[in-house]
């Protein structure tokens, strides 16, 4: 949609282009002349359009769009993991009701030294339940007053508690505040 909008904006008014469409499941190419966007719409809405108003009416077919899945990805330098919130289907797959999936572990980090691995699901930090990446970040910040704190994980359908020991110098460093970003992925239908 973005590319199409950019194409329309960058094409000079009055130029005829060929538009590839699908009508009733049949691909077609239709010649289209681009109008001056502001002038045509201003005329339509002000009632001064010289042509027939029906030129602007068309039957919009039903459009089905697969929207990308959105998940929150959180990275914390204090623990040293990149993690994502679980959707219900993944939670069931990993054998938990809720938790945060560890996507990767930073080399020589507190998480790696404690034995946390990619594919683990973190369910608690210092006895505080975590259900999403944001709660994981908050629980780690809360636990940073301690040098060592327990992290409960689920690995291969087995619950484990690992003790994470953080470097005090790193835990007080201002960059320990997690960075969170929203990532989109395209679903694949099989």
DRENZAVO-605672 format. One record per atom (N, C-alpha, C, O): x, y, z; residue number from 1; residue in three letters; atom name. Coordinates in pm, whole numbers, padded with zeros to 5 digits. Atoms other than C-alpha are relative to their C-alpha. Layout:
<sites>
       xx       yy       zz   num   residu   atome
        X        Y        Z   NUM      ala      CA
...
</sites>
This chain:
<sites>
       xx       yy       zz   num   residu   atome
    00083   -00119    00000     1      unk       N
    00000    00000    00000     1      unk      CA
    00088    00125    00000     1      unk       C
    00056    00224   -00066     1      unk       O
   -00090   -00116   -00005     2      unk       N
    00288    00234    00081     2      unk      CA
    00062    00026   -00137     2      unk       C
    00071    00140   -00181     2      unk       O
   -00061   -00016    00132     3      unk       N
    00453    00169   -00255     3      unk      CA
   -00101    00056   -00099     3      unk       C
   -00066    00140   -00182     3      unk       O
    00102   -00049    00092     4      unk       N
    00126    00226   -00439     4      unk      CA
   -00026    00149    00024     4      unk       C
   -00035    00227   -00071     4      unk       O
    00021   -00142   -00033     5      unk       N
    00066    00556   -00255     5      unk      CA
    00114    00086   -00049     5      unk       C
    00092    00195   -00103     5      unk       O
   -00117   -00075    00046     6      unk       N
    00421    00668   -00331     6      unk      CA
   -00001    00011   -00153     6      unk       C
    00030    00117   -00207     6      unk       O
    00007    00000    00146     7      unk       N
    00378    00571   -00698     7      unk      CA
   -00100    00106   -00049     7      unk       C
   -00071    00181   -00142     7      unk       O
    00101   -00098    00040     8      unk       N
    00061    00781   -00724     8      unk      CA
    00049    00142    00026     8      unk       C
    00034    00229   -00059     8      unk       O
   -00049   -00134   -00034     9      unk       N
    00219    01080   -00547     9      unk      CA
    00111    00046   -00093     9      unk       C
    00121    00164   -00126     9      unk       O
   -00117   -00038    00081    10      unk       N
    00532    01070   -00765    10      unk      CA
   -00029    00005   -00149    10      unk       C
    00055    00049   -00227    10      unk       O
    00036   -00004    00142    11      unk       N
    00349    01035   -01097    11      unk      CA
   -00069    00133   -00029    11      unk       C
   -00164    00170    00039    11      unk       O
    00059   -00131    00030    12      unk       N
    00271    01372   -01259    12      unk      CA
   -00146   -00011   -00043    12      unk       C
   -00187   -00107   -00108    12      unk       O
    00142   -00006    00039    13      unk       N
   -00094    01468   -01303    13      unk      CA
   -00009    00005   -00152    13      unk       C
    00073    00069   -00218    13      unk       O
    00022    00001    00144    14      unk       N
   -00225    01404   -01655    14      unk      CA
    00068   -00117   -00069    14      unk       C
    00038   -00145   -00185    14      unk       O
   -00070    00113    00062    15      unk       N
    00003    01105   -01720    15      unk      CA
   -00090   -00123    00004    15      unk       C
   -00154   -00152    00105    15      unk       O
    00075    00125    00007    16      unk       N
   -00166    00785   -01835    16      unk      CA
    00093   -00114    00039    16      unk       C
    00205   -00126   -00013    16      unk       O
   -00076    00117   -00045    17      unk       N
   -00045    00470   -01661    17      unk      CA
   -00087   -00123   -00016    17      unk       C
   -00209   -00114   -00028    17      unk       O
    00074    00126    00007    18      unk       N
   -00143    00107   -01683    18      unk      CA
   -00005   -00058    00140    18      unk       C
    00099   -00075    00205    18      unk       O
    00023    00052   -00134    19      unk       N
   -00290   -00034   -01362    19      unk      CA
   -00040   -00147   -00012    19      unk       C
   -00139   -00179   -00079    19      unk       O
    00032    00143    00000    20      unk       N
   -00287   -00412   -01312    20      unk      CA
   -00095   -00026    00116    20      unk       C
   -00064    00006    00231    20      unk       O
    00101    00028   -00102    21      unk       N
   -00599   -00523   -01124    21      unk      CA
   -00049   -00143   -00014    21      unk       C
   -00018   -00212   -00111    21      unk       O
    00066    00130    00007    22      unk       N
   -00789   -00839   -01047    22      unk      CA
   -00148    00026    00020    22      unk       C
   -00189    00075    00125    22      unk       O
    00145   -00019   -00008    23      unk       N
   -01162   -00827   -01116    23      unk      CA
   -00067   -00135   -00016    23      unk       C
   -00051   -00203   -00117    23      unk       O
    00067    00131   -00002    24      unk       N
   -01372   -01131   -01028    24      unk      CA
    00101   -00113   -00019    24      unk       C
    00070   -00214   -00084    24      unk       O
   -00102    00103    00009    25      unk       N
   -01048   -01330   -01000    25      unk      CA
    00077   -00001   -00130    25      unk       C
    00166   -00084   -00148    25      unk       O
   -00069   -00005    00129    26      unk       N
   -00934   -01235   -01350    26      unk      CA
    00094    00120   -00006    26      unk       C
    00050    00233    00015    26      unk       O
   -00093   -00113    00009    27      unk       N
   -00618   -01026   -01393    27      unk      CA
   -00028    00083   -00125    27      unk       C
   -00056    00029   -00233    27      unk       O
    00024   -00092    00111    28      unk       N
   -00663   -00718   -01612    28      unk      CA
    00096    00117    00011    28      unk       C
    00148    00147    00118    28      unk       O
   -00076   -00124    00002    29      unk       N
   -00466   -00412   -01716    29      unk      CA
   -00093    00110   -00049    29      unk       C
   -00156    00098   -00153    29      unk       O
    00093   -00109    00029    30      unk       N
   -00660   -00085   -01714    30      unk      CA
    00081    00129   -00016    30      unk       C
    00163    00161    00070    30      unk       O
   -00068   -00129    00012    31      unk       N
   -00535    00249   -01851    31      unk      CA
   -00067    00103    00093    31      unk       C
   -00189    00112    00098    31      unk       O
    00050   -00098   -00096    32      unk       N
   -00570    00525   -01589    32      unk      CA
    00077    00129   -00020    32      unk       C
    00200    00128   -00034    32      unk       O
   -00066   -00130    00008    33      unk       N
   -00499    00897   -01619    33      unk      CA
   -00008    00063    00138    33      unk       C
   -00116    00077    00195    33      unk       O
   -00004   -00059   -00132    34      unk       N
   -00387    01058   -01295    34      unk      CA
   -00044    00146   -00006    34      unk       C
    00001    00221   -00093    34      unk       O
    00047   -00138   -00010    35      unk       N
   -00564    01379   -01200    35      unk      CA
    00085    00074    00102    35      unk       C
    00154    00012    00183    35      unk       O
   -00066   -00079   -00103    36      unk       N
   -00420    01664   -00998    36      unk      CA
   -00075   -00026    00129    36      unk       C
   -00195    00001    00137    36      unk       O
    00065    00049   -00121    37      unk       N
   -00494    01537   -00652    37      unk      CA
   -00078    00108    00075    37      unk       C
   -00196    00088    00103    37      unk       O
    00068   -00102   -00079    38      unk       N
   -00577    01858   -00466    38      unk      CA
   -00112    00065   -00080    38      unk       C
   -00222    00084   -00028    38      unk       O
    00101   -00070    00079    39      unk       N
   -00763    02028   -00749    39      unk      CA
   -00125   -00085   -00024    39      unk       C
   -00236   -00036   -00009    39      unk       O
    00115    00086    00027    40      unk       N
   -00984    01731   -00837    40      unk      CA
   -00083   -00020    00125    40      unk       C
   -00206   -00008    00120    40      unk       O
    00075    00024   -00123    41      unk       N
   -01079    01657   -00477    41      unk      CA
   -00066    00128    00051    41      unk       C
   -00178    00125    00102    41      unk       O
    00059   -00127   -00041    42      unk       N
   -01135    02025   -00398    42      unk      CA
   -00125    00028   -00082    42      unk       C
   -00227    00072   -00028    42      unk       O
    00116   -00022    00087    43      unk       N
   -01368    02050   -00696    43      unk      CA
   -00114   -00096    00034    43      unk       C
   -00231   -00056    00034    43      unk       O
    00105    00097   -00034    44      unk       N
   -01554    01734   -00601    44      unk      CA
   -00073    00043    00127    44      unk       C
   -00196    00047    00130    44      unk       O
    00062   -00035   -00127    45      unk       N
   -01612    01845   -00242    45      unk      CA
   -00067    00138   -00002    45      unk       C
   -00161    00162    00074    45      unk       O
    00062   -00133    00006    46      unk       N
   -01694    02204   -00334    46      unk      CA
   -00120    00002   -00097    46      unk       C
   -00195    00099   -00101    46      unk       O
    00112    00007    00094    47      unk       N
   -01942    02092   -00603    47      unk      CA
    00030    00070   -00132    47      unk       C
   -00062    00092   -00211    47      unk       O
   -00035   -00069    00124    48      unk       N
   -01753    02266   -00885    48      unk      CA
    00062   -00092   -00104    48      unk       C
    00112   -00046   -00206    48      unk       O
   -00056    00096    00096    49      unk       N
   -01636    01947   -01059    49      unk      CA
   -00081    00004   -00128    49      unk       C
   -00203   -00012   -00124    49      unk       O
    00076   -00015    00124    50      unk       N
   -01728    01988   -01427    50      unk      CA
   -00058   -00131   -00053    50      unk       C
   -00151   -00130   -00134    50      unk       O
    00046    00129    00051    51      unk       N
   -01779    01618   -01486    51      unk      CA
   -00114   -00056    00082    51      unk       C
   -00173    00012    00167    51      unk       O
    00107    00072   -00066    52      unk       N
   -02030    01366   -01364    52      unk      CA
    00052   -00056    00133    52      unk       C
    00159   -00117    00137    52      unk       O
   -00042    00048   -00131    53      unk       N
   -02009    01283   -00991    53      unk      CA
    00012   -00152    00004    53      unk       C
    00086   -00205    00087    53      unk       O
   -00006    00146    00003    54      unk       N
   -02060    00915   -01077    54      unk      CA
    00138   -00050   -00044    54      unk       C
    00171   -00168   -00025    54      unk       O
   -00136    00039    00037    55      unk       N
   -01705    00916   -01216    55      unk      CA
    00081   -00039    00122    55      unk       C
    00178   -00113    00111    55      unk       O
   -00074    00025   -00122    56      unk       N
   -01589    00902   -00854    56      unk      CA
   -00058   -00114    00082    56      unk       C
   -00008   -00144    00191    56      unk       O
    00061    00108   -00074    57      unk       N
   -01813    00618   -00747    57      unk      CA
    00035   -00134   -00064    57      unk       C
    00036   -00148   -00186    57      unk       O
   -00028    00133    00049    58      unk       N
   -01721    00254   -00776    58      unk      CA
   -00034   -00099    00110    58      unk       C
   -00040   -00064    00228    58      unk       O
    00029    00104   -00097    59      unk       N
   -01807   -00072   -00609    59      unk      CA
    00131   -00062    00044    59      unk       C
    00202   -00124   -00035    59      unk       O
   -00124    00054   -00056    60      unk       N
   -01522   -00171   -00383    60      unk      CA
   -00022   -00146    00032    60      unk       C
   -00112   -00180    00109    60      unk       O
    00015    00142   -00032    61      unk       N
   -01478   -00547   -00377    61      unk      CA
    00052   -00027    00141    61      unk       C
    00127    00053    00197    61      unk       O
   -00050    00039   -00131    62      unk       N
   -01417   -00727   -00049    62      unk      CA
    00149   -00029   -00011    62      unk       C
    00192   -00101   -00101    62      unk       O
   -00146    00018    00001    63      unk       N
   -01047   -00718    00030    63      unk      CA
    00040   -00070    00128    63      unk       C
    00008   -00024    00238    63      unk       O
   -00051    00074   -00115    64      unk       N
   -00887   -00974    00260    64      unk      CA
    00150    00020    00007    64      unk       C
    00222   -00014   -00086    64      unk       O
   -00142   -00027   -00017    65      unk       N
   -00548   -00870    00395    65      unk      CA
    00048   -00072    00125    65      unk       C
   -00012   -00060    00232    65      unk       O
   -00063    00061   -00117    66      unk       N
   -00329   -01077    00622    66      unk      CA
    00087    00105    00063    66      unk       C
    00191    00142    00007    66      unk       O
   -00081   -00097   -00071    67      unk       N
   -00201   -00826    00873    67      unk      CA
    00114   -00073    00069    67      unk       C
    00097   -00186    00114    67      unk       O
   -00112    00067   -00066    68      unk       N
    00140   -00902    01017    68      unk      CA
   -00025   -00018    00149    68      unk       C
   -00096    00060    00212    68      unk       O
    00006    00020   -00145    69      unk       N
    00167   -01046    01365    69      unk      CA
    00091    00102    00065    69      unk       C
    00197    00136    00010    69      unk       O
   -00081   -00098   -00070    70      unk       N
    00300   -00796    01613    70      unk      CA
    00041   -00060    00134    70      unk       C
   -00043   -00112    00208    70      unk       O
   -00043    00043   -00132    71      unk       N
    00510   -00891    01909    71      unk      CA
    00100    00100    00053    71      unk       C
    00165    00172   -00022    71      unk       O
   -00094   -00092   -00064    72      unk       N
    00715   -00696    02156    72      unk      CA
    00129   -00073    00025    72      unk       C
    00131   -00183    00081    72      unk       O
   -00132    00056   -00019    73      unk       N
    01083   -00764    02158    73      unk      CA
    00071    00087    00100    73      unk       C
    00079    00209    00082    73      unk       O
   -00067   -00077   -00104    74      unk       N
    01273   -00660    02467    74      unk      CA
    00142   -00049    00015    74      unk       C
    00168   -00169    00010    74      unk       O
   -00140    00034   -00020    75      unk       N
    01646   -00650    02520    75      unk      CA
    00047    00072    00125    75      unk       C
    00028    00193    00138    75      unk       O
   -00052   -00062   -00121    76      unk       N
    01806   -00589    02857    76      unk      CA
    00148   -00033    00015    76      unk       C
    00188   -00149    00009    76      unk       O
   -00144    00021   -00013    77      unk       N
    02179   -00540    02904    77      unk      CA
    00035   -00058    00136    77      unk       C
    00138   -00124    00149    77      unk       O
   -00031    00051   -00134    78      unk       N
    02163   -00626    03276    78      unk      CA
   -00006   -00153    00003    78      unk       C
    00086   -00217    00054    78      unk       O
    00013    00146    00003    79      unk       N
    02039   -00982    03221    79      unk      CA
    00073   -00058   -00121    79      unk       C
    00135   -00164   -00111    79      unk       O
   -00068    00048    00120    80      unk       N
    02172   -01019    02868    80      unk      CA
   -00084   -00092   -00085    80      unk       C
   -00032   -00188   -00142    80      unk       O
    00087    00082    00085    81      unk       N
    01871   -01165    02688    81      unk      CA
   -00080    00089   -00094    81      unk       C
   -00105    00207   -00067    81      unk       O
    00098   -00061    00088    82      unk       N
    01653   -01075    02395    82      unk      CA
   -00121   -00091    00012    82      unk       C
   -00110   -00212   -00008    82      unk       O
    00116    00083   -00032    83      unk       N
    01300   -01191    02473    83      unk      CA
   -00125    00054   -00067    83      unk       C
   -00133    00172   -00102    83      unk       O
    00128   -00041    00057    84      unk       N
    00948   -01184    02331    84      unk      CA
   -00115   -00060    00079    84      unk       C
   -00103   -00167    00137    84      unk       O
    00121    00048   -00066    85      unk       N
    00602   -01219    02477    85      unk      CA
   -00055   -00120   -00076    85      unk       C
   -00042   -00128   -00198    85      unk       O
    00058    00119    00063    86      unk       N
    00429   -01551    02409    86      unk      CA
   -00147    00023   -00032    86      unk       C
   -00220    00082    00047    86      unk       O
    00143    00004    00027    87      unk       N
    00098   -01579    02233    87      unk      CA
   -00053   -00132    00056    87      unk       C
    00027   -00221    00088    87      unk       O
    00054    00122   -00063    88      unk       N
   -00139   -01849    02366    88      unk      CA
    00044   -00130   -00067    88      unk       C
    00066   -00231    00001    88      unk       O
   -00038    00122    00071    89      unk       N
   -00044   -02100    02096    89      unk      CA
    00145   -00040    00033    89      unk       C
    00174   -00158    00054    89      unk       O
   -00139    00030   -00036    90      unk       N
    00330   -02072    02168    90      unk      CA
    00010   -00041    00146    90      unk       C
    00086   -00131    00180    90      unk       O
   -00001    00035   -00142    91      unk       N
    00265   -02083    02543    91      unk      CA
   -00036   -00147    00016    91      unk       C
    00029   -00220    00091    91      unk       O
    00041    00141   -00007    92      unk       N
    00083   -02414    02496    92      unk      CA
    00112   -00091   -00051    92      unk       C
    00138   -00196    00007    92      unk       O
   -00109    00080    00057    93      unk       N
    00368   -02545    02280    93      unk      CA
    00114   -00018    00101    93      unk       C
    00170   -00127    00112    93      unk       O
   -00110    00006   -00097    94      unk       N
    00626   -02464    02549    94      unk      CA
   -00043   -00056    00136    94      unk       C
    00040   -00072    00225    94      unk       O
    00048    00061   -00123    95      unk       N
    00406   -02610    02824    95      unk      CA
   -00021    00096    00115    95      unk       C
   -00008    00058    00231    95      unk       O
    00027   -00101   -00104    96      unk       N
    00327   -02288    03011    96      unk      CA
   -00133    00067   -00031    96      unk       C
   -00184    00060   -00142    96      unk       O
    00121   -00079    00022    97      unk       N
    00018   -02076    03059    97      unk      CA
    00037    00138   -00051    97      unk       C
   -00034    00198   -00132    97      unk       O
   -00049   -00131    00041    98      unk       N
    00219   -01757    03016    98      unk      CA
    00147    00009    00035    98      unk       C
    00199   -00071    00113    98      unk       O
   -00142   -00018   -00025    99      unk       N
    00575   -01633    03019    99      unk      CA
    00063    00079   -00113    99      unk       C
   -00006    00134   -00199    99      unk       O
   -00075   -00077    00098   100      unk       N
    00846   -01472    02809   100      unk      CA
    00105   -00091   -00062   100      unk       C
    00186   -00150    00008   100      unk       O
   -00093    00087    00073   101      unk       N
    01040   -01661    02542   101      unk      CA
    00134    00069   -00019   101      unk       C
    00141    00183   -00065   101      unk       O
   -00135   -00051    00022   102      unk       N
    01416   -01610    02537   102      unk      CA
    00039   -00032   -00144   102      unk       C
    00051   -00148   -00182   102      unk       O
   -00037    00016    00141   103      unk       N
    01511   -01553    02173   103      unk      CA
    00151   -00017   -00017   103      unk       C
    00196   -00094   -00102   103      unk       O
   -00146    00013    00006   104      unk       N
    01885   -01511    02230   104      unk      CA
    00060    00044    00133   104      unk       C
   -00001    00118    00210   104      unk       O
   -00073   -00032   -00123   105      unk       N
    02139   -01483    02510   105      unk      CA
    00135    00058   -00040   105      unk       C
    00206    00002   -00124   105      unk       O
   -00126   -00066    00029   106      unk       N
    02435   -01246    02500   106      unk      CA
    00116   -00078    00063   106      unk       C
    00108   -00122    00178   106      unk       O
   -00120    00072   -00047   107      unk       N
    02777   -01412    02532   107      unk      CA
    00059    00070    00122   107      unk       C
    00068    00193    00126   107      unk       O
   -00062   -00047   -00125   108      unk       N
    02937   -01374    02878   108      unk      CA
   -00093    00088    00084   108      unk       C
   -00046    00164    00168   108      unk       O
    00097   -00080   -00078   109      unk       N
    02618   -01215    03017   109      unk      CA
   -00037   -00074    00128   109      unk       C
   -00003   -00191    00146   109      unk       O
    00050    00061   -00124   110      unk       N
    02460   -01282    03356   110      unk      CA
   -00091   -00119   -00033   110      unk       C
   -00086   -00221    00035   110      unk       O
    00091    00109    00039   111      unk       N
    02196   -01496    03180   111      unk      CA
    00079   -00122   -00046   111      unk       C
    00047   -00234   -00005   111      unk       O
   -00079    00113    00048   112      unk       N
    02455   -01712    03003   112      unk      CA
    00073   -00069    00115   112      unk       C
    00077   -00191    00123   112      unk       O
   -00072    00057   -00114   113      unk       N
    02657   -01758    03322   113      unk      CA
   -00094   -00079    00092   113      unk       C
   -00051   -00174    00157   113      unk       O
    00098    00071   -00083   114      unk       N
    02337   -01868    03503   114      unk      CA
   -00054   -00125   -00068   114      unk       C
   -00116   -00209   -00004   114      unk       O
    00048    00118    00073   115      unk       N
    02259   -02123    03230   115      unk      CA
   -00127    00023   -00079   115      unk       C
   -00184   -00073   -00131   115      unk       O
    00119   -00029    00081   116      unk       N
    01967   -01947    03058   116      unk      CA
    00038   -00016   -00147   116      unk       C
    00146    00027   -00189   116      unk       O
   -00027    00028    00141   117      unk       N
    01943   -02054    02693   117      unk      CA
   -00114    00050   -00088   117      unk       C
   -00227    00067   -00042   117      unk       O
    00104   -00034    00097   118      unk       N
    01756   -01946    02382   118      unk      CA
   -00099   -00116   -00004   118      unk       C
   -00058   -00232   -00007   118      unk       O
    00104    00102   -00002   119      unk       N
    01424   -02134    02380   119      unk      CA
   -00058   -00023    00138   119      unk       C
   -00164   -00085    00152   119      unk       O
    00056    00006   -00134   120      unk       N
    01377   -02112    02756   120      unk      CA
   -00116    00098    00010   120      unk       C
   -00118    00200   -00060   120      unk       O
    00109   -00093   -00026   121      unk       N
    01057   -01951    02879   121      unk      CA
    00013    00046    00145   121      unk       C
    00005   -00035    00237   121      unk       O
   -00011   -00056   -00134   122      unk       N
    01101   -01719    03177   122      unk      CA
   -00141    00025    00053   122      unk       C
   -00221    00094   -00011   122      unk       O
    00134   -00015   -00058   123      unk       N
    00797   -01737    03406   123      unk      CA
    00002    00087    00126   123      unk       C
   -00099    00149    00159   123      unk       O
   -00011   -00083   -00120   124      unk       N
    00926   -01562    03722   124      unk      CA
    00141    00056    00012   124      unk       C
    00239   -00007   -00028   124      unk       O
   -00128   -00062   -00035   125      unk       N
    01203   -01324    03825   125      unk      CA
   -00012    00042    00146   125      unk       C
   -00096    00124    00181   125      unk       O
    00001   -00030   -00143   126      unk       N
    01275   -01308    04199   126      unk      CA
   -00141   -00019    00059   126      unk       C
   -00191    00066    00133   126      unk       O
    00134    00039   -00045   127      unk       N
    00938   -01478    04268   127      unk      CA
   -00112    00086   -00057   127      unk       C
   -00228    00068   -00021   127      unk       O
    00102   -00085    00062   128      unk       N
    00756   -01214    04060   128      unk      CA
   -00036   -00059   -00137   128      unk       C
    00051   -00074   -00223   128      unk       O
    00047    00060    00124   129      unk       N
    00546   -01365    03780   129      unk      CA
    00017    00098   -00116   129      unk       C
   -00014    00217   -00102   129      unk       O
   -00011   -00083    00120   130      unk       N
    00622   -01232    03430   130      unk      CA
   -00080   -00064   -00112   130      unk       C
   -00067   -00184   -00139   130      unk       O
    00087    00052    00106   131      unk       N
    00372   -01268    03147   131      unk      CA
    00029    00062   -00135   131      unk       C
   -00022    00015   -00238   131      unk       O
   -00034   -00062    00129   132      unk       N
    00516   -01038    02882   132      unk      CA
    00137    00067    00012   132      unk       C
    00192    00078    00122   132      unk       O
   -00135   -00058    00003   133      unk       N
    00840   -00868    02779   133      unk      CA
    00012    00124    00087   133      unk       C
    00116    00147    00148   133      unk       O
   -00002   -00121   -00083   134      unk       N
    00749   -00545    02957   134      unk      CA
    00010   -00037    00148   134      unk       C
    00087    00025    00222   134      unk       O
   -00007    00044   -00140   135      unk       N
    00689   -00726    03288   135      unk      CA
    00137   -00059    00033   135      unk       C
    00186   -00043    00144   135      unk       O
   -00134    00053   -00021   136      unk       N
    01021   -00907    03245   136      unk      CA
    00098    00114    00027   136      unk       C
    00178    00107    00121   136      unk       O
   -00088   -00116   -00018   137      unk       N
    01201   -00574    03210   137      unk      CA
   -00021    00064    00136   137      unk       C
    00075    00098    00204   137      unk       O
    00031   -00060   -00130   138      unk       N
    01023   -00433    03515   138      unk      CA
    00049   -00086    00116   138      unk       C
    00102   -00035    00214   138      unk       O
   -00043    00091   -00107   139      unk       N
    01098   -00741    03727   139      unk      CA
    00151    00000    00014   139      unk       C
    00204   -00006    00125   139      unk       O
   -00147   -00005   -00005   140      unk       N
    01466   -00728    03635   140      unk      CA
    00046    00130    00064   140      unk       C
    00139    00130    00144   140      unk       O
   -00034   -00128   -00064   141      unk       N
    01481   -00361    03728   141      unk      CA
   -00026   -00005    00150   141      unk       C
    00053    00047    00228   141      unk       O
    00032    00011   -00143   142      unk       N
    01312   -00439    04062   142      unk      CA
    00101   -00087    00073   142      unk       C
    00136   -00060    00188   142      unk       O
   -00093    00093   -00064   143      unk       N
    01553   -00725    04134   143      unk      CA
    00143    00050    00000   143      unk       C
    00229   -00011    00063   143      unk       O
   -00139   -00044    00014   144      unk       N
    01864   -00524    04052   144      unk      CA
    00061    00052    00129   144      unk       C
    00182    00074    00135   144      unk       O
   -00056   -00039   -00130   145      unk       N
    01899   -00414    04414   145      unk      CA
    00076   -00117    00063   145      unk       C
    00156   -00098    00154   145      unk       O
   -00067    00119   -00051   146      unk       N
    02017   -00772    04479   146      unk      CA
    00113   -00038   -00097   146      unk       C
    00105   -00010   -00217   146      unk       O
   -00109    00046    00086   147      unk       N
    02341   -00917    04346   147      unk      CA
   -00041   -00130   -00068   147      unk       C
   -00009   -00152   -00185   147      unk       O
    00046    00127    00055   148      unk       N
    02183   -01261    04295   148      unk      CA
   -00150   -00013    00024   148      unk       C
   -00201    00018    00132   148      unk       O
    00144    00020   -00014   149      unk       N
    01819   -01341    04229   149      unk      CA
   -00041   -00121   -00082   149      unk       C
    00023   -00152   -00183   149      unk       O
    00045    00118    00074   150      unk       N
    01624   -01650    04115   150      unk      CA
   -00082    00037   -00123   150      unk       C
   -00161    00132   -00122   150      unk       O
    00080   -00013    00122   151      unk       N
    01481   -01678    03766   151      unk      CA
   -00059   -00138   -00028   151      unk       C
    00015   -00235   -00047   151      unk       O
    00068    00127    00027   152      unk       N
    01222   -01950    03709   152      unk      CA
   -00025   -00011   -00149   152      unk       C
   -00076    00082   -00212   152      unk       O
    00017    00022    00144   153      unk       N
    01218   -02098    03359   153      unk      CA
   -00070   -00132   -00025   153      unk       C
   -00079   -00218    00063   153      unk       O
    00052    00127    00048   154      unk       N
    01049   -02373    03164   154      unk      CA
    00089   -00038   -00118   154      unk       C
    00102    00037   -00215   154      unk       O
   -00087    00050    00107   155      unk       N
    01288   -02579    02949   155      unk      CA
   -00043   -00142   -00032   155      unk       C
   -00042   -00229    00055   155      unk       O
    00044    00133    00044   156      unk       N
    01164   -02876    02749   156      unk      CA
   -00105   -00059    00094   156      unk       C
   -00097   -00176    00134   156      unk       O
    00114    00038   -00086   157      unk       N
    00848   -02891    02963   157      unk      CA
    00041   -00034    00143   157      unk       C
   -00035   -00099    00215   157      unk       O
   -00043    00020   -00138   158      unk       N
    01051   -02900    03286   158      unk      CA
    00026    00136    00063   158      unk       C
    00095    00221    00007   158      unk       O
   -00019   -00126   -00071   159      unk       N
    01038   -02620    03538   159      unk      CA
    00134   -00004    00074   159      unk       C
    00169   -00103    00137   159      unk       O
   -00131   -00010   -00065   160      unk       N
    01377   -02503    03666   160      unk      CA
    00014    00139    00061   160      unk       C
   -00046    00235    00013   160      unk       O
   -00034   -00130   -00057   161      unk       N
    01504   -02225    03889   161      unk      CA
    00151    00017   -00010   161      unk       C
    00227   -00067    00038   161      unk       O
   -00141   -00032    00016   162      unk       N
    01838   -02067    03801   162      unk      CA
    00029    00126    00078   162      unk       C
   -00053    00217    00084   162      unk       O
   -00040   -00120   -00073   163      unk       N
    02023   -01814    04012   163      unk      CA
    00087    00087   -00089   163      unk       C
    00192    00044   -00138   163      unk       O
   -00071   -00095    00084   164      unk       N
    02135   -01509    03817   164      unk      CA
    00078    00094    00091   164      unk       C
    00023    00154    00183   164      unk       O
   -00085   -00092   -00074   165      unk       N
    02427   -01311    03954   165      unk      CA
    00040    00112   -00095   165      unk       C
    00098    00089   -00201   165      unk       O
   -00030   -00115    00086   166      unk       N
    02466   -00963    03814   166      unk      CA
    00122    00075    00052   166      unk       C
    00149    00079    00173   166      unk       O
   -00114   -00084   -00034   167      unk       N
    02773   -00747    03808   167      unk      CA
   -00055    00133    00049   167      unk       C
   -00125    00201   -00026   167      unk       O
    00055   -00124   -00057   168      unk       N
    02695   -00452    04038   168      unk      CA
    00033    00121   -00086   168      unk       C
   -00049    00212   -00100   168      unk       O
   -00039   -00116    00084   169      unk       N
    02886   -00213    03812   169      unk      CA
   -00093    00010   -00119   169      unk       C
   -00135    00119   -00156   169      unk       O
    00091   -00002    00115   170      unk       N
    02669   -00317    03517   170      unk      CA
   -00143    00033    00043   170      unk       C
   -00215    00100   -00029   170      unk       O
    00139   -00022   -00043   171      unk       N
    02347   -00311    03721   171      unk      CA
   -00026    00146    00032   171      unk       C
   -00141    00190    00028   171      unk       O
    00019   -00142   -00029   172      unk       N
    02406    00053    03814   172      unk      CA
    00026    00088   -00122   172      unk       C
    00004    00208   -00117   172      unk       O
   -00031   -00077    00120   173      unk       N
    02510    00158    03466   173      unk      CA
   -00129    00052   -00062   173      unk       C
   -00226   -00023   -00070   173      unk       O
    00126   -00058    00048   174      unk       N
    02251    00393    03310   174      unk      CA
   -00062   -00070   -00121   174      unk       C
   -00181   -00055   -00146   174      unk       O
    00055    00062    00120   175      unk       N
    02213    00185    02993   175      unk      CA
   -00072   -00132    00028   175      unk       C
   -00106   -00203   -00066   175      unk       O
    00067    00126   -00028   176      unk       N
    02050   -00107    03176   176      unk      CA
   -00149    00006   -00028   176      unk       C
   -00216   -00097   -00027   176      unk       O
    00143   -00010    00028   177      unk       N
    01705    00027    03095   177      unk      CA
   -00026   -00070   -00133   177      unk       C
    00037   -00036   -00234   177      unk       O
    00021    00081    00119   178      unk       N
    01567   -00220    02841   178      unk      CA
   -00049    00082   -00118   178      unk       C
   -00123    00180   -00103   178      unk       O
    00052   -00058    00123   179      unk       N
    01508   -00122    02485   179      unk      CA
   -00107   -00094   -00052   179      unk       C
   -00084   -00215   -00062   179      unk       O
    00110    00081    00050   180      unk       N
    01177   -00243    02351   180      unk      CA
   -00039    00052   -00137   180      unk       C
   -00047    00173   -00158   180      unk       O
    00046   -00041    00132   181      unk       N
    01068   -00241    01990   181      unk      CA
   -00110   -00094   -00045   181      unk       C
   -00117   -00209   -00002   181      unk       O
    00107    00081    00056   182      unk       N
    00767   -00366    01804   182      unk      CA
    00048   -00053   -00134   182      unk       C
    00097    00023   -00218   182      unk       O
   -00048    00064    00120   183      unk       N
    00849   -00611    01530   183      unk      CA
   -00119   -00065   -00068   183      unk       C
   -00209   -00117   -00002   183      unk       O
    00109    00066    00072   184      unk       N
    00621   -00738    01258   184      unk      CA
    00057   -00115   -00079   184      unk       C
    00169   -00108   -00130   184      unk       O
   -00036    00115    00081   185      unk       N
    00637   -01074    01089   185      unk      CA
   -00119   -00036   -00086   185      unk       C
   -00234   -00022   -00043   185      unk       O
    00109    00040    00088   186      unk       N
    00435   -01196    00797   186      unk      CA
   -00039   -00144    00029   186      unk       C
    00047   -00231    00032   186      unk       O
    00043    00138   -00024   187      unk       N
    00225   -01505    00872   187      unk      CA
    00008   -00080   -00129   187      unk       C
   -00014   -00027   -00238   187      unk       O
   -00007    00088    00115   188      unk       N
    00271   -01799    00640   188      unk      CA
   -00113   -00099    00014   188      unk       C
   -00125   -00167    00116   188      unk       O
    00110    00096   -00001   189      unk       N
   -00035   -02003    00553   189      unk      CA
    00042   -00124   -00076   189      unk       C
    00085   -00115   -00191   189      unk       O
   -00039    00125    00065   190      unk       N
    00034   -02367    00476   190      unk      CA
   -00121   -00090   -00010   190      unk       C
   -00111   -00202   -00062   190      unk       O
</sites>
